[in-house]
Amino acid sequence: MRPRVLLLAGLEPTGRAGLLADVAAVRARGGDAVAVPTAQTAQGTHTFAVVPAAPRMLTAQVTAAREWGPLHAVKWGVVPGPSQLAAAKATLKGLDAWWVVDPVVRSSRGQPLSRLSPRHYLALAGPRVVVTPNLEEAGWLLGRPAPASVEDAQEAAEALCQRGFGVVLVKGGHLPEGQGLADVLGLEGRTLVMRGRRLKRPPERRGTGCRLASALAAELGRGTGPEAAVRAAREHVTRYLRTGRD
Ligand SMILES: Cc1ncc(COP(=O)(O)O)c(N)n1
């Protein structure tokens, strides 16, 4: 089965991160991508700009895509503000599909990409909603300091499950040296520590969070169970970090 995945994300024209990275990951996983830009961005070494999409256009693009066929999964990347969030949510009402929510509010260089608050993200929770925060985002969502150990990350995953997310993946790529590298998966009332090896990455290999969430959405859309889908998505990102290709 070829999953058709809706990507709601910011357009970063070089494709290092954002919507074009999402499209590459979905296609590499054998899916069809429906790419709806929630914002235009420019992210250079000295240049930075974000212009949110017109909510009416977002509604029209998602509606038009649904007229052509079913959506099997939705990946939420950058949502610049409440009006884009409301437009997308209203248009997806009644859709029976997995959602993967990547709560990215800042670029890895620290630039602001969204005005959403934790409460906006927590309102997206549901049994078929996966949230994929990194450590900083997990702390931000819960209103507490960022997890600094694997145990803290497990607690954060449990707390986010309790807030109603069916699946939580806390990405531990920035755990302190000595903690090793581990992602924590929370689902069905338990947490699973998924160890990994720290890979050196050239600075242009960005958008790992985008790729992880998109590959995960493609797998879930195909009908892969959450745990196997997370494993496949992690392998996708490891391969991307090694090779620079999806
Ligand atoms: C449009 C957009 N979406 C997501 C990211 C996060 O990616 P990264 O963490 O690599 O900066 C980004 N920089 N820009």
The ligand as an SDF file (V2000), in Angstrom:
LIG
                    3D

 14 14  0  0  0  0  0  0  0  0999 V2000
   10.9030   25.3790    7.9060 C   0  0  0  0  0  0  0  0  0  0  0  0
   11.7040   24.6910    8.9400 C   0  0  0  0  0  0  0  0  0  0  0  0
   11.2070   23.6000    9.5430 N   0  0  0  0  0  0  0  0  0  0  0  0
   11.9290   22.9800   10.4920 C   0  0  0  0  0  0  0  0  0  0  0  0
   13.1670   23.4170   10.8620 C   0  0  0  0  0  0  0  0  0  0  0  0
   13.9360   22.7170   11.9320 C   0  0  0  0  0  0  0  0  0  0  0  0
   15.0630   22.0770   11.4010 O   0  0  0  0  0  0  0  0  0  0  0  0
   16.4880   22.2560   12.0870 P   0  0  0  0  0  0  0  0  0  0  0  0
   16.3170   21.7710   13.5020 O   0  0  0  0  0  0  0  0  0  0  0  0
   17.4080   21.4050   11.3040 O   0  0  0  0  0  0  0  0  0  0  0  0
   16.8250   23.7280   12.0440 O   0  0  0  0  0  0  0  0  0  0  0  0
   13.6730   24.5440   10.2110 C   0  0  0  0  0  0  0  0  0  0  0  0
   14.8830   25.0500   10.4960 N   0  0  0  0  0  0  0  0  0  0  0  0
   12.9220   25.1710    9.2440 N   0  0  0  0  0  0  0  0  0  0  0  0
  1  2  1  0
  2  3  1  0
  2 14  2  0
  3  4  2  0
  4  5  1  0
  5  6  1  0
  5 12  2  0
  6  7  1  0
  7  8  1  0
  8  9  2  0
  8 10  1  0
  8 11  1  0
 12 13  1  0
 12 14  1  0
M  END
$$$$
